[in-house]
Amino acid sequence: MLLDVAGLAVDLPVHGGMLHAVRGIDITLERGETLGIVGESGCGKSLTALALMGLQPATAQRTATRMRLGDTDLLAMRPRDLAREVHGVRMAMIFQEPMTSLNPVYSIGRQLTEASVVHGRLTQAAAQRRAIELLERVGITGAERRLAQYPHQLSGGQRQRVMIAMALMNAPQLLIADEPTTALDVTIQAQILRLLAELQRELGMAMILITHHLGIVARIAERVAVMYAGEIVETGTSGAVFGDPRHPYTRGLLGAIPQPAVHRPGARLGSIRGIVPSLIGTLRGCSFAPRCGLAAEHCTASDPPVQMLGDGRIYRCIIDASGSSQPQAQDAQPGATTASPRTQTDAHPTLLDARDLHCEFQVKRGIFAASRPLKALDGVSLDIRRGEIVALVGESGCGKTTLSRVLLGLLDPGAGTVTLDGQPLHALPRRDLARRMQPIFQDPYASLNPRHTLAQIIGRPLAVHGVGTREERREKVRELMALVGLPPRLAYSYPHQLSGGQRQRAAIARAIILEPALVICDEPTSALDVSVQSQILNLLLDLRERLGLTYLMITHDLAVVQHMATRVAVMYLGEIVEVGDAARILAAPRHPYTRALLDSALTVAPAAGIPDNRMGTSFPNPLERPSGCRFHPRCPSALPMCAREVPPEIADHASVVRCHLHLADCRSKVVEVCPPRPAA
């Protein structure tokens, strides 16, 4: 046994009483084993990880009946000894946000080597050699040169790789990874997870993986622990927990994930009503009872019993192991289905039409360096018809956000045209444009004015455009709050007093209050838990049906694309490489890049492992665009002509693709390179 923890609890003194953030959890871990911890934000996952490391807040009270790492009693160690003998040596942690975890004023090399040198485990020269070796191992090219760089000079994926290398500098026995892939592209996410799995096998490490992405845990963790309100409510092998979930909360989480094998495109997803309860003061009964569709009166009167099914399978619930009272996937809201978004829209009129857009920025790589051109958009054409949900997908840096800013009229393209209902975008008055197109931003907390109440935020567009009297505007705000599921009592609340889902609902209400024809959604659910994500996706589909909205949805979550989109446009290095009907592209992608994106998506498939998209480890520098086909340096099926010639557009009845593999003399290769994807 490598890790043996019993009765771990963490209490935090806060205004109003004592917050019981972690409540008596038990964790065991064998050498080389992976344990996944899942649950919504606020359930205590990250604080549990910090408590295992002894890094809980200074004001927190950590208690446990047992906490051992191998033959070492962690509870008996002084903080100084813990830092010297355990942290980064026997137990290491990859933190959730590398940009805030890396010191911005220290070079990468200093941060990698510091712990090894300070603890006297390696000399400076040996530590530097070890750092270069690990950077190369985690897929960072030019490792020796990178040592002199600073965190801001690296991409998000590269910073995450640096954090992994730093955690592995002293070959720890236990690695704790807290949301190691949050907000990363699907391709980078798959590469990071595959790398962790490979290093774990090579070094014989045990690993605790903390995430709200159930697909990740299902694929790489032998065991999973489901946390809710500071305690573990279900645990067992990944196959058992995901294949036959017993706790209503586990079933609710699984029912909220868009899964092609379970959910028809456009159908309502399951959702868990309410939010995680306050953990201040004494909790009586089952903490999930207020949100559980099966809760009975005695659920709130006494703590739920611990049910043991053998082979380490445990859950806390009154539902017995016979399955006679097992819950269905957590309740969907009234009106369990909605019209499928995959309705044929060919006959619908074009709402927005962008043709041959070019956009170029001048970029300096140093204070005294000459500016260099960066082509953010290179001949992009895209049309959006009324009633559609067009998904725009691609890795970070491919030009998705730049395109959305051009379509919103916030950025003038260097060349090309955009028309809205047949009228040139540049000829429309700014106020008229704002009433016909509105954005929903990725981070609602950053896009909502912290000094305004919810009613002021939602009603602000009406006031700016002079719509109605003051009383009419108040009534409109009340109607919109009810429409998006915000209770009236929140009208005078401020953004910091709302949950993540409530803030996103407020952002949606503000976007639709002027009744626009087109809503551009920029990663509207990327930072949300699966339970909140399902509520927001259901809401967007409902609003589309009720108000006749059209969506351009920018996302890197391909499960969301499969569930929502009528058409898909795939971007790479400022170009759209494939566009067409969603059902066709998702079932039989024609471009190798589209296929790689789909192969990188992590569905809930226990023990399936992390797929290899065969694209290599790095996105190319946009300042140094490859010749010919932009994708050819990463394409596993590239032909000699791909490096020399720009591929033409090749169209059929359902899609348009830019790829040499689909020319007439290469059709035999197409069957081998891009066969139809197997049914989910």
N, C-alpha and C positions, 0 to 999 in steps of 0.2 A: 504494500500500500504506500503510495507516494504522498497523497494528501488525505487527511482525516480530520474533518471539522464537524463538531456537534454543537447544537444550541447557539449558533452565532446570532447575535442581536446587536443592532446599532440604534441608539436613541439620540435625538438631536433636540436640545432646548430651543424653542422658537416662541415668538410672541403668541400667546394663547395657550401654552402648555408644552408638553413633551411630545415630539414627533417620533413615533416608533417606525422608523424607515425600514429596518430589517428585523424580522420577528422569528427568532429561533429556528434557523434553517440548518440542515445537515447536508454535508457534501463529502463524498468519497471519490477518489480518483486513483486509478492504477497507473503505473509507468507506461508511457506510450499511448494512453487512452485520451480521447477527445470528448469533453462534456460540453453540450450546447445549453445555454441559458437564454430562454426567450420570454417575452412578455411586453406589455405596453410601457410607454414612457411613464415614469413615476412609480413603477412596481418595485424598485430597489435593486435592479440588476447591477448598475454601475457602482453603487455604494457597497454592494456585496463584494465586488472585485477589489475596491479600494480597501475594504476592511480586511480582506485576505492578505493584502500587502502591508497592512498597518498604515495606510495612507489616508484614513478617514479624516474628516475635518477636525481641527484641534478641539472644538467644543463638543464633539461627539463622544458618546460613551459606548465603547465596544466591550461586549461581554461574550463569553463562550464557555461551555463546559469542557471542550477539548479542541485544540487546534495544533495539529502536528504536520510537519513536512518531513517525510521520512522518519528518522529517529530524533528530529529536533522539535522541541516543544516551543512553538512560536509565542505562546502566551507568557512564557518565563523569560523571554529575551528583552533586554533593554532596547529602547529605540535606536541608540547609537550602534549597538551590536547588530540589530536587525538590518540597519542600513549598510553596515560594512560586510556582513557575512551572508545576507540573504538577498537583498534588493539588487537586481541586475546580475547576480552571481548564480544563485540557485532558483530564484523566482523573478521573472521579468514581465513587463506589461507593455502592450501596445495601446496607446491611448486613442480615444475616439477621433479627435481632431488634430492632425499632425501640425497644422500651422500654428495652433496655440500651444502645442506641447514642445515644439522646437524653439530654441532661443533665437530671436531674430538678429541679435548682434554677434553671435558666435558662428564661425564657419562650420560647415558640415563635418569636416575632419576633426575639429576640436570636440564637437559634441559626440562623435562616435568613439573617440579614443579616451575621453576624460575619465570615465568610470574605471576602465581597465588599468590606467596609469595610476590614478589616485589610490586604488585598492592594492597596488603593487603586484597585480597579476601579470602584467606585461610591461616591458620597457616601451618608451615612446616609439622607437623604430618598429618594434614587433607589433605594437598596437596599430600603427599606421598600415603595416602590411596586412594585418588581419582585417582592418576596415576596408581596404581596397579589395581584398578577396571576397568579403561579404557583399559589398556593393555590386561587384560583378556577378556574384551568385544570385542576387535578387533582381538582376536584369537591368542594371543601370550602366549604360555605355560610357566610356571615357571615365572610369571610376577614379583614377588618380587625379584627373583634372577637377572632378567634382568636389574633392576634399576642400578646395579653396573657395568653393561657392557658398552662398548663404541661402537659407530656406526660401526666400522670396524669388530666387532665381530658378527654382524647380517647379514643375507642374504638380498638381494634386497627387497623381499616381506616383510620381517620383518621391515626393515627401513621405508618402505612406511606405514606400519601399525603404527609405532611409530609416524610418521608425522601426521597421522589421529588422533591418541590419543592426541597429543600435541595441535592440532587445536581445539579439543573438550573439553579441560580441563575446560574452563570457559563457556561452553554451549552457543556458539554464536548464534545470530539470523540468520546470513548469513555466509555460508561457500563457499569460492571460491576455486575450485579444478583445478589446472593448469596441464593438462596432467598427472593425478594421476596414470595411468597404462602404460605409455610409456615404451616399452622394457621389460615388464613383460610377463611371460608365460601366455597362455590362461587360465589355471586353476587358477593361482594367480589373474589374471585380473578379472575373474568372481567373485572370492571371495571378492576382494577389493570393487568392484562396488556393490555387493549385501549387503556388510556391510554398505557402505555409504547410500544406500537406506533405510536400516533398521534403522540406527541411525537417519536419517532425519525424518522418521515417528515418532520415539520415542520422539525426542526432538523438533519437529515442526519447524525445520530449513528450510530456503530457501537455494537454492544451485545454483551456477553458475559453470557449468562444461565446461572447455575449452579443446578441443581435436581436432585432425585431423582424429580420428576414427569415421566415421559416424554411424557405427553399435551401438556404445556405446550410442551416443546421441539419436538415434532413439528409443532405448529400455527403457531409463529411464528419458528422459526429456519431460516435457509437451510442452514446446515451444523451438524453435531453431532459432538462428540468424546466418546467413551466412555472414562472413566478407571477404572483398576483398579490398586490397590497402587502409586499414585504415578506411573503412566505411562499414556499414551494407547494403548489397545489396538485401537481402531477409530475411523476418522473418514471423513467423506464428506458428501454432501448428505443432508438429512433423509429425502427420499423413498427414496434408495438404502439408507441404514442401517436404517431402520425397515421398508422393504418387502422387503429381502433381506439380513438381518444375516448376517455371515460369521463373526464371532468367537463362540465358545461362550458367553462371558460376556454379550454383547449379546443373544443368543438367550434366555439364562436370564432376563435382566431382562424382556424382552418376554413370555416365557411365564408370568411371575409376576403379570402385571397382569390383574385380572378384566375380560374383554372379552366382551360378549354375543354378538358375532359368532364368537367362538372357543370360549368355555367355556359349557357347559350349566349353568344355575343349580344350585348344589349340588355340581357336579363338582369334583374336586380340581384345584387350581391347580398349575402347575409351580413348582418351588422349587430354589434353589441351596443345596446342602448346605454346612455349615461356615460360617466367617466369613473376613473379610479377614485375610490373614496378617500377622504382625508384620514390620515393616520395619526392625527393628534388625539391624545387621550386614550381611553380604554375602548377597545373594539369588542363587541359582543356578537357571538354567533358567526355565521359564515360571512366573510367579507365580500363575497361575490353575490350574495342574496339580493341586494337592491337592483342588480342588473340581470339577474337570472330569470329566464322565462319559466323555469320549473320550480322556483322557490316556494316552499310551504311555510306555514306559520312557525314551525319549530326550527326552521333554518336560522332565524334571527334570535332564537332563544338560547341556543347552545352551540358550542363549537362542533363542526362536522367531524364524524369519525374518520379515522385513517383506515382506508381499505388496502389490503395487501393481496396481490394476485400471484406472487411468486416471481422468481427471476428478477428481483429488484423492482418490480412494477408496483408503484404506490400512488394513490390519489386520495384527496381529502374531499369527501362528498357523501351525502346521505344515500345517493343512488347506489344500489348494491351491485355486486359483480355479476349477477345473473343476466344483466342487460335488459330486464323486464321493464325498467323505467328509464332507459337511456334516452337522452334528449336528441332531438334532431339538430341539424346545423343551426346555430344560433339565429333567433328570429329575425326575418327580414321585416322591414317596415310595411305598413299597409299597401296593398297593391303590389303583389310579389313579382309581377313582370311588367315590362314596358316594351314598346315596339322595338324590334331589333334595329340597330343602326345600320345593318348591312342591307338596307332597302336600296333598290336600284335608283340612282339619282341622275342617270344620264339625261333624262328629259328635263331636269331642273335647270333653270337659267343660271348662268355664271354670275356669281356675286362679286368676286374679286379675281382679277387676272393680272399676273405679273409676267413680264416678258423680257428676257435677256438682261437681267439685272447684273450690274457690275458695281462693286464697292471696294475701294482701296484706301488703306490707311498708311500714313508715314510713321515708321517706328524707329526709335533710336535705341541702340543696345548699350550705350554709355553716354556720359555727359558730353564728351567731345567727339563722339562718333557721328558719322554722317547718317542721315535718315535713309531708311530702306523701305521700299514699298511692300506692303502686306496685302495680298488679294483676299479679302474676306468673302466676297461673292464673285464668281467668275461665270457669267452667262447663265444665271439661274432663271428658270421659267416655271411657274406654278399657277394653276387655276383652282379656285374653290367655288363649288356650286352651292346654291341655297340648300340648307338642311343637312349638309354633309358634316362629318367629323373627320377632318384630315389630320393624320398624325405625322409629325415631322421628327424623324429620328436620326441619330448619328452621334459620334463621340464628341466630347467637349473640344472646342476649337474648330469645329467643322463649319461654323457660320450660321447656326440655327438662330441664335439670339440676334445677330446682325440682320438676318432676313426679317425677323419679326419686327425689328425697329423700323426697317424700311417700309414694311407693309402698314405699320401704324402711322406713317408719316413723320416719325421722330428723327429720321435720318434720310438725307437726300442721297440717292444712288448716283454714282458717277456717270452711269449710262443705263438705258433701259426704261421701261414704262410700267406703271401700276395703274389700273383702272378699277373703280368701285362702282358697280352698277352702270358700267359703260362710260363713266366720267373719269377723266384723268385725276389722279390723286392730288397732284400739285395745284390743280385748279379749284379744288374744293376749299371753302373757308374752314379754318382750323376748328371753329366751334361746331360746324356741321359734321366734320370728320370725327370729332370726339363723340358725337351723338350716335354715329353709325358703327363705330368700332371701339371696343374697349379691351384692355388687357387684364388678366389675372396673373399676378406675379408669383414667383416661386416661394418667396419668404413673406408671408402675410404680416409678420411682426415688423419687418423693416419697411413695408409699404403702407402701414397704417400710422397716422399721426398720433404719437403717444400722448399728446396734450388734448386731444378731442375725445368726446364720448362716442359710443357706438352709433347713437342716433345722428350726431353731427357728421361722422365719417360717411355713413351711408347716404345721408341727405345732402352732402356737400355738392355733388354734381348738379342737383336740381337748383340749388341756390346760385351756383356759378352761371348756369344757363338761363336763370330767371324763369324757371318753370313753376307756375302756380303760385298761390298765396302761401303764407307761412303755415296756415292750418292745413292746406292741401298737401304741402310737402310733409308735414308731420304724419298725416294719414297715409301717404305713400310709403313713408319709411316703415310705419307699422305693418302695412301690407307686405312689404318686401321681407321684413324680419320674419313674419309668419311663413312666407313662402319658402325661405331658405332654412327654416327650422330653428330660429333664434327666439327664445322666450322674451316677452315684453319686459320682464324685470331687468334684462341686460341693457336696455336702451341707454341708461346713464352710467354704464360701466366703461372703463378705459381698457385699451388693448392688453395691458399687462395683467388685467384681472380675468382674462378669458383663457380657455384652453386652446391648444393648437387648432383643433377642428372648428371651434367657434370663431377664431380669427379668420380662418380660411372661408367660412361661411359669410362673415362680414365682408371680406374682399369680393366674394362672388356677388353679394347683394349690391355693393357699390358699383360693380361693373355692369350689372343689368338694369339698374334703376332708370337709366335713360332709354331703355328698350332698344339696344343696338341690334344691328343685323348680324354682326360678326364679333365673336369673342375669341381673343387669342390667349390661350392658357399656357404659360411658361412653367413647366414642371410643377403643376398645381398640387401634387401629392407626394413629391419625392422625399420630403422630410417628415412625413406623417406615419404613425403606426398603421398596421394593416386594418385595424378596426375602424380608425378614423378615415383612412383612405377609402374604404368601402362606402362610408356614409357620403363622402364628397363625390365619388363617382356616381352613386345613385342619384344624388341631387343634380348633378350636371345632366344626366340623362332625363330626369324628370322635367327640368327646366327647358331642355330642348324640345320635348314633346308639348309642353304647355305654351311656350312662348315662340316656338318656331326658330330657335337659335341655330346658328352655324358656328362650328368650333374649328379653330386651328390649334391642335394640341401638341406642344413641344414636350417630349419626354424621352427618358432613356429606359423606362420600365416597359419592356415588351409584353408583359402580362397585361398591362393597362391597354396597350395598343391592340392586342388581340381581342380584348373585351369591348373596346369602345369604337375603334376606327372603322369608317367606311372605305377610306383610301389611305395609302401610306406613301410618303415621300422620304427617301433615304438620302442623306447628305454626307459628302465626304470632301474635305478640303475645299470648301466653297462651291461645290458642284452638286447637283442632284443626279445621282447615278442610277436610281431606279424609282419609278413612281407608277402607281396603278391601284387596282382594286385590292382591298385589304385581304380578302379571302384568298385571292390568287397568290399574292406576294408572300403571305405567311405560310401557305401550304407548299408552294413551289417557287422559291426565290430564284431569280435568274442571274443576279449579280453576286459574285463571290463575297463581297463585303456584306451584303444583306444576309447571306447565308451564315457568315461568321457572327454577325450580331445575334441572329436567332439561335445559333448553336451555343452562344455564351449565356443565354437566359437560364436561370436556375429555378426550375419548377420544384414542387414538393415531391421528390422521388427518393425515398430512403435508400442509402447505400449506392446511389447511382454514380457518385463521384463528380468531380469537376470536369466539364468538357474542355477539350483542347480545340480552340478555333483556328490554330495554325497560322496566326497572323503575326507572330513575333511579339516583342515586348513594348514597343514604343510607337507613339503617334508621331509622324514626321513633322519637322519644323516648318510652319506655314511660310516662313521667310525664304525657305529653300525648297520650293515645290518641285517634285520630280517631273521629269519630262514624260511625254506620251501620256499613258493612263496614270493618273495620280496615285492609283492604288497598287500599281505593279510591284513596288518594293516589298509589300507585305502580302501579296497575293500568292497563295500556294499553287495556283494554276496558271501563273503568268507565262505568256508566250514571248518569243523574241520581239515580235512586233509591238508588244505592249509598252516597251521602253522607248520606242521611237515615234509611234503614231497615236494621236488623240483618238479615242474610240468614237465612232458615230452613234447617233441615237437609233435604236432598233425597236420598232413598235409592233405590237400585235393588238388584238381586240381588248385586252385587259391590262396591259402595262407597257411602259417604255423603259428601256434599259440602255446604258452606255457601257458596252463591253465587247471587246474583240472576240470573245469566245462564242458569240452568237452570230458571227458572220457565216455566210452560207458554207464556206469551206471548213468550218470548225464545228459543224453541228454534231458530229460524232463525239467530239470532246465534251460537249455540253452535257450529254447524258451521264458521262462519268463524273464531271466536276460538280454539277448542281442537280442531282436527282431529286425527285419530289420528297419533301419531308414526311416522315412516317406520321400517321394519325396519332393525335395525343390520346 
